[in-house]
């Protein structure tokens, strides 16, 4: 085994971490050296050649505070660019850790780590170092491997691989049609809870009256139509994963009720006074941006912190040009089989037309466009004339040249904010940072 011939240096200012690492690795590796002070790192590397460095990302030093892991990673690579580095990080530092991977780190482990997973990671790094090839990993969702070869999707898959085995709450961000639900299921399917329930709820579609009864359940007689006891979604997901889709669309009152349950880790069904403990891993998704969620007029910050231990941003299809051909051919195969078509070849112009389109509806729009093309096809060759894009999507939003005149920008901003606040002038004025009177003056100015 490669690990038996490996010299490892562990650097962490937490003595307990150093002891735990030494106990885990001393019987497996040739040599394990531990060091509490990162300032001694350079002299250690200059005196001795190590095969692997396990490096904490945060120290109580004043060096580049918040980015110590990046700082010391750069120092290690300056001395020996070939040494493998594994970073030790907390959930909150995952984005920083992924940035460190782009600067040469081999992997990272999240505290508290699983011993066997750390050993497996070290062995894989050493094997890859020997062969010169890094292993690619695509997660599965519902037994189907997720497709993506673009750099942005590889970053997403890497993050899923790292956070799935943990119990961290996840917030998935992305435009409609990007596949947030598939990523949520992939996280569950690759977690330690994979044999337990995966319960999905579109909370954005729940009315105020249905919100509590759907999520928390109710007892017979709790309200007029409650003819029997009903288990809520939280209780149904006990031991597994609860996926709350469109979390950005729930009201402040609903947010308060959800926050109480997440803080107390128990639910109380309507019509009952008996709390029921729940053990769930929470995944939420929204097409809203994190910036809009951070506006406390729309979303509670304390709830954001509860649901957003780690965030995953799913890129739009227009940022995944390399994946369009891959996804298109997958959907062609799916619908050729579904609609019992004979083997179909793809004309080069067909792919060029797909790659030249911005897909405001993302992967969902691509899927439906391919399905329509297969249904309507009368030949055995797909050409550019066979692909028709959805009239439902706003095709002009990205393609139209922008007018950057100040009056135009101000007018469009006012329209966007008023539309967002559904015509509420007071809220719109507050969001724009002006008085209601000043907003009315601008409305008159632009004849709005």
N, C-alpha and C positions, 0 to 999 in steps of 0.2 A: 504494500500500500504506500502511496506517495507521501502520506502524512508522516509515516515513520521516519522519513529522511529529511524532515522539514524543521528549520529553525524559525521560531515565532517570537515576535516582540509585541507585547501588549501594553498600551499606554492609556491610562485612565486615572483621574484624580480621586476616584472612589475606591478605597481599599477593598471593600466587599466585592466589587467587580473583579479586581485583580486576583483576589483569592479564589473566586468562583472560576475564573478563566484558567488559572493554574491547575486547580483540581481537575477540571474537565480535560485539559490538553496534555498534562505532563505524562500521562501513561500512553498517549497516542503519538506525540511528536518527539523528535530527537531532542529538542531543546525549547524551553519556554522561558523567556526573560520578561519580567514585569517592571514597569516604571510608572511612578505616580506623577512626576513632574515632566510635562511636555518639553520644557526648556532643555532637558537632558537628551532629548531625542536625537539631535544632530550628532553629538559626540558618540552616542551608542552606535548609530549607523556608520559612522566613520571608522570606529574600532572593529566592527564585526559585520559580516554579511548575513542578512536575514532573508529568508525566502518569503515571509509574510509578516505584515504589520497589521495588528488589530488596534484601531485608533478611535478613541472617543471623540465626539464632535464638539462637545462643550466643556470648558474648564473655567476655573475661578480666576483666570488670568485677565490682564487688560489687553492682550494681543487680539486685535481684530474681533472684538466682542460680538458674539452671535454667529461668527463665521470661522471659529477657531479650527474646526475640522478641515475646512477648505485651505486655511493658512498653512496648517501643518502637513496636509496632503501635498501641497505645492513644494514645501521644504523637503519632504521625503523623495519626491520625484526628481528634484534638483540633484540630490545625492545619488540616487539609483532609480532610474526611470523604469527599470524592469521589475522592481519589487511589487508584489501584489499587496493591495491595501483593502482591508475590510473596515468599514466605519460602524461604530456603535451609536445608535441614535434613538431619540424618543419619537413618538407619533408626530408631535408638532414640528419636527425637523425633517419630515420626509421629503418635502420639496427641495430643501437644502441638500439633503443626501443625494437625491437624484441629480441635482446640479453637479455634485461632486463626482458622480459617475462619468459625467461628460468631461471631467478634468483628469480622469485617469484612475479613479477608484475602481476596484474590481466588484465590490458588492457592499451591501450594508445589512446589519441586523438590527431589529427593533427591540428595545428593552420592554419587558423582560423576554429574553430570547429562549427559544427551545433548543436544548443541548444537541439533539440529533440533527435538527435543521442547520445549526451552525457547523457541525462536523460535515454534513453533506455539502454545504456551501463551500467549505475549505477544500474538500476533495474535488469538487467540480472545478474550482478555480485553478487548482494545481494541475488537473487533467487538461484543462483548456490551455494552460500555460505551456504544457508539454507539447500539445498538438498544434498550438497556434490558432485554434478555432474556438469561438465562443458559441455556446448552445443557445439557440433561439427558442422562445417559449410562447405559444399562443394558448390562452385559456379556453376552456370549454364552457358552453352555456347550454344547459339542457341536453348534454350529450353531443352537441355540435361545436366543432372548433371555430372560434371567431377568426375572421379573415382580416388580414392587414399586414402589409410589408413596409409601409411608409414609416419614416422615423417617428412621427408624432404618435402613431398607433403603437409602435414598439415601446415607446415611453409609457403609454397607458397600460399595455400588457405587463410591462415590468412592474409597474406600481401595483396592479392587481395581484400579481404573483407574490409581492412582498406583504401586502396588507390582508389578503384573504385569510391566512391562518390565524390572524389576530382577532380580537373581539372589538376592535376600534369601530366607532360609529363613522359612517362614510357619507359624504355629501357629493353626489354626482351632478355636475353642471354640464350643460350643452344645449344646443338648439334642438328644436323638434325634429325627430327623424334621424338623430345621430346614433341611436341604439343604447340609450341610457338603461333601459330595462334589461337588455342582454348583458350589459356589464354588471348590473346588480345581481342577476342570476349567476353569472360567472364567479363573482365574489363568493356567493353562497356555496356554489358547487365545488369550490376549491378551499372551503373553510373546514374547520373541525366540526361544524354544525351541518354538514352536507346531508346527513341521514335524517335530519329533523325537518320540520315544515319550512317552506318558503312561502310567505303570505304577502301578496301584493295588494295594495289599496290605492286607488286614485283619489287621494284626499281632496284634491282641487275640485272634484265633481260632487263632493258631499255637501248637502245643504246643512245649515246650522242645526236643524232638528235631527238630522241623521248622523251627524258627526260623532256624538257620544255613543249612541246606540250601536253604530257600526263598529267603532273602535273598541269600546269597553263592554258591550253587551248589555243585556237587561234581564230583569226578572218578570215573570208572569204578573200582569196587572200593573206594571210600572206606568203604562199609559194606555190609552183607549184600545189600540190594536195589538197590545202585547198579550197574546193569547197563550203563550208558552215561553219558557226560559230560552234565551238565545246567547250563545257564547260569542264574545267580541273578537275582533281580529288580533288584538294583543294576546289574549289568552290562547287563541288558535295557534299563534306563532311561538308559544312557550317552548324553550329549548332550541329554537331555530332562528330564522331571520325574518324580520318585518320590513317590507319595502314600501315606503310611503312616497308615491309618485306625485309630482306637481305640488310639492310642499310649499312653494312660493305663493300659491294662490289661496291659502287659508287665512281666515280673519284673525285679528289680534286676540279676540276672545277664544277662538279655537286654539291659537298658539299657547295661550295661558294654560288651558286644560291639558294640552299635550306636554308642556313643560313640567307641570306638576307630576304627571305619571312618570316621566323620564327621571325626575329627581328622586321620587319615592320608590320607584321600581315596583309599584303595585297599581292595580286598577280596582275601581269600585263600580260594578254594574249598576245601571239605572234601576231604582227600586230596591236597592240593597244598601246596608250599612256595613257590610263585611268586605274589607279589602282582600284582594287576591294577588299574591306575589307573582310577578312575571319575569322570566329570564329570556330576554331577546337580544339579538344583535340587530341594530337599527341601521338601515340604509335609506337615505332620502335622495330625491332627484328633483330638479327644477330646470326650466329653460330660462329662468331669470339669472342675471349676473350676480356675483357675490357683492358687487358694489351696490346694486339695487336692494339686495337683502339687508345690507348694512344700514339702510335708511330706517331709523326706528319708527317713522310714521307708518311704515308698511310691515316691518318685521322686527321682532324682539331680538336684541343682541344676545341676551342670555340663552335664548333658544338656539341661535346660530352656533354658539360655543358647544352646546349639548350635542347637536347633530353633526357638527363639522370637526371631529377629531382629525380626520384626513379628508381632503377634497380631491376629486378626480375630474378633470375637465376633458370632455370628449370633443375632439376637434370636428368642425364641419367637414363635409365631403370635399368642398372646394380646396381645403388644405391637405387633402389626401390624394393628390393626383395619381400617385403611383398605385393606389388601391382601386381606382375606378375600373380598370381593365379586369383586375382580379375579381372584384365583386360582380361586375357585369357578366362574366363568363360563368360564375357560380349560379347567378339567378337564371341565366339561359338554360343551364343544365337542369335546374329545379323545375322550370316551367315546361321544358321540352318533355320531361317525364310526366308531369302533372296532366298536360293536355294531349299526351300520346302523339306527339309529333315525331317525324323521322329525324335522323341526325341532321343538324343544322350547322352550317359553317358561317363564319363572321367576316364580313368585308372590312378592310382596313379603314374605309371612310366611316363606317359605323362607330368604331372605337374612337376615331379622331373627333367625331361629332360629340360623343360623350365627354371626352377629355376637354373639349373646348367650352363646355357648359358649366355654369357655376352651381347648379343644384341647390336652390334655396330650400327645397324640401329634403335635402340630404339623402341618406341611404334609402329611406322609405320612398322618396320620389323616384330614385333610380330603380328600385325594385318594381314599383308599379308601372314605370315606363317600359321595362323589359317584359313584364307580364303581358301588357297590352300588345307589344310588338310581336310576341310569340303567338298570341291568340289570333291576331289579324294577318299573320304571315301566310302567303299563298305559295311561296317558293321554298327553296332549301338554303337560301343565302340571306342573311340579315344585312341590309345596306343602310346608309344614312337616312333614306327616305322612310324607313320603317319605324324610326324612333320619333315619337311625338311626346313633347314634354307637357307636364300638367298645367292647364290654364288656371288651376286653383292657386298656385304659388305666385307671389309677387316677383315677376321676372325682371322688373325694372329697377328694383331697389339698389342692386349692386352694379348693374351695367351702365346706368345713366351717368353721364359726366356730371360732376358736382359743381354747383355754383357757390363760390366762396365769398361773394359779396356780403358785407356785414349785415345789410338789411335782410338779405335772403336767409343767412344763417340764423339771425335773431327770430325771424318769422317762423322758420321751420322748427326751431327749438320751442317756441311758444306753443305751436300746434301740437308738437309731440308730447309736451308736458301736460297740456290740457286734455289731450286724448287719453294719456296714461291715467290721469286723475278723474276721468269720466265726466269732464265738464265742471268740476268743482274749482271755482276761481280762487277761493281762499287757500286751498291746499296747493294749487298750481303756483300762486304768487309766492307762497312760503318756500316751495321747492326751487323756484327761480331766484329767490333772494331779493325780491322787490315787494312793495306794498300792493294791495289790491287796486288802489287808485292808479299806481304806475302801470299795472298790468292792463287796466281798462284803457289807459291812454294809448298803449301799444296796440291793443286790439282795434281801436279806432284808427290809428295810424295805418295799419295794414288792412283795414276794411274787413276784419274777421268777425 
